[in-house]
Amino acid sequence: MLSSSLGTHRILAPVCVLALILGIYLFLRRSYLDELLTRTFNLITLTTLLISLIQISTYAYKVYLVERDRAAQVAFDSESSGIKAAQELPDIYYIVLDEYSRDDILKSDFDFDNRYYLDRLRGMGFYIANCSLSNYGTTAFSLASSLNFDYLQSLGSQFVSGRGINDNNEISEVWQLLQHSKVRQDLERMGYQSVAFDTGVFWSNVSESDVFYKYNNYPYSSFEDLILNSTAVQILLDEVEDLNPEFRYLEWYNKQTYNLDKLLEATSLNSPKFVYAHLLIPHGPFVFGSNGEMHYGSGEQGYRDQVTFINTYILALVQQIITTSSTSPIIIIQGDHGTRAASFTLPIMNAYLLSDRGRDLLYPSITPVNSFRVIFDTYFDGHYGLLEDISYDSDWENDWYNFNVASESNPDCVLK
Ligand SMILES: [Zn+2]
C-alpha cells in the first residue's frame, strides 16, 4: 500500500487565504486605514512568507543531509563479500508487481484460475515458487528487504518496536534503504547500468539510477514542483482533483502506460543492465480493463481485470527480453505482497528465470529476501548463503517495527 500526506498544508492554507483576503481588503481601502492596521498586515504577510521559506529550506536541507549521509546510512561492506564480475554479465530484470497474490489466493478469494499464465511462464523456462510469502506486508519494508537481501531488523538497529509510530522521519530511513540499495550499488560497481521508472510515489522512486524514466505531464520544473508541494497551492490542486476523479484515473492510467512502454524500450539499452521496475499493477486504482483499455474498475472484478491485463503484458515483455538478450537474462517477477482485499496478504506470485546453476538453489517456499542471495552466489561468486525464510506482520497503524512472525495460510500450497 502506498500513501502520502499533505503535512502542514491544511494548517497553512487557511492562514494564506486569510492573509490574502485581508491583503486585498486593506489594499482597496488603505486610504481609510490607520498605520497600525497596515503594519499588522505587513507582519502577517511577512510571517506567512517566512513559514513557507522555512518549510522549503527545511525540506531542501533534509534532502542535502540524506544525500550526504547515505553512504553511511547504507553501511554495507561489499568489498569483503567476495564479489567478482562474471565474464559475460547477464542482464537482470527485477519486476515487482504490487499486490500480486499467489495462485491459491487468487483461486480461493477471487475465483481466478491463474494456471494458464503460470504454465506459460514455466514453458519459457521460469521456476514458480508456488509456496512463497512476502517477508513483510507493506511495500517499503518488503522492497527495502529484498533489495538489500536481508531482514529489516538486521539492516539497522533503529528498526525496533516503539520507534515507527506515525513519524515520516523514521520511516524515511526505510525509504533510503530502498532508494540506495545494496543490489543496485553492487551491480553498478560491477559495471551494470541501472534502470528504474517513475512509480508516481516519491519515496519509492530510485531516481539516481543511471537511466530513470520520469513521467512528467506537467509544464513545471522540479523546483516549481517543490514550491507547489510545499505551499497551499497543493491543497487547491487536490480539491480540483477530488471534484474530478476522472482526471485522477486518467492521469494514473497514463502514468502506468508510460512505464509499461518504457520498460519494453529499456530491453534495448546497452548491456549489462539492472532493470528495476516497480509497477503499481494489479495495485489499484483499477484503471486497466482485461485488454489494457482504460476503464473505471472496482472491487474483485477490477482486480481480476488488472491481473489478466498485466499477465498478457508480462508474457510479451518476457518474450521480448529473451529474444533481444545476447546472454541468457535473469528475470524475477514478484509481488511485493499480495492484495489487501484477500483473506491473507502475504502469499505472493514469485517467478524466477535463472540458468541451471541458479535454478538448483530455488525451492517452493523461497521468499524475496533470498532472491538476490541466490543470484549473487550463483553468478558473481558471492558467499551470502540463504537466510531462513520468515514472514513478518506488523501493526501498521500504531507501531511499524513491532514485528510478529506470520504463518503460512495454506501449508501445502495446493489449489482449492
Ligand atoms: Zn505494495
Residues whose N, C-alpha, C, O or C-beta is under 5 A from the ligand:
A	BS01	ZN	M1 D98 E99 T139 D336
